[in-house]
Amino acid sequence: MKKVSATAIAGLALAFAGAPPHAHAAPPQLKWPPPPLVNPVTVTVAPGNFAHWCQHNEDVKLVWPAGKHVGSVTIAACHNVVSIAGWTTVPATADTSNSAPSRAFYVDQDTGTVHIEGLLVDSSGGAMEDVIDINAPLATVQIENVRAERIYGFNDQFHADCVQPFGGVKALRIYSFTCRTAYQGLSIGPMPGTPPGWTADIENTNIVLVDAPIYGAHNNGGYLFWPCADSACAGLARTVLSQVWLQPRPGQPPASTVWAGGFVSVNSQFAHPYINFAALPIDGHVTVGTPPGGDFVPVGVAGLGYVSPGYAAP
């Protein structure tokens, strides 16, 4: 295994930094409101790798520090959780084994609705990282107005993902999400622990593959939507896709953005090719390219000082 030097990590951190420290008001209203909290515990994210384990499956209001947080954040064994705003990154001291210290936000064994809104994740800390990982087969996870800026990983070390419910989730809801990644995107293929009948609703989302491959073949990923975990595409979520855009590196064919066995068809007769999943329980398609209006979560929306635009009436 090729090791990454501290100098190289520092250089990557500088190259990938650039997300602003403060946010401005967010664009139009979001789809899913936060869940109601009953007698919630207020939990303030502390510096460094931070984990809060609920003792009695209580509700939690998560409060972020006024400045950038450096370290992973784990919220475990809670019921309803509401996290609004925040700016976080994972430090270069994190390991490369895909364990909790390399997950910017980790939803672990929660049982209600976990609402993550207005969060900014970047790689200014210098480490490989996932943005949001989920190991909560009883939970509904809502991700809204979240932006990830230039996360990265390596083929033989850590597969940095924008979102990965590797331990299962009851319902995954993504609305207004932008992730600029140097490795992978939405890896939502069902893994052991995924409950039958789970669902995924992904809307107003764009994933961008950024920069040249780091260290050549050492970073040869690039699947920005991965709905299947095996070539048979068994156990998929009943999925709704609406305004989901995938931007590969220049010169890469549209089909290289998706891994779904052989169950895809590419329609290239329009200015922006799109990919269908007619044989799978997926309603909608992904479009290859950049959304006409740019990122769904532009620079400056998520992060410190985030202001929620509110929520559309059901």
Buried (B, 14 or more C-beta within 10 A) or exposed (E): EEEBEEEEBEEBBEBBBEBBEEBBEBBEEBBBBBBEBEEBBEBEBEEEBBBBEBEEEBBBBBBBBEEBBBBBBBBBBBBBBBBBBBBBBBBBBBEBEBEBBBBBBBBBBBBBBBBBBBBBBBBBBBBBBBBBBBBBBEBBBBBBBBBBBBBBBBBEBBBBBBBBBBBBBBBBBBBBBBBBBBBBBBBBBBBEEBEEEBBBBBBBBBBBBBBEBBEEEBBEBBBBBBBBBEEEBEBBBBBBBEBBBBBBBEEEEBBBBBBBBEBBEBBEEEEBBBBBBEEBEBEBBBBBBBBEEEBBBBBBBBBBBBBBBEBEEE
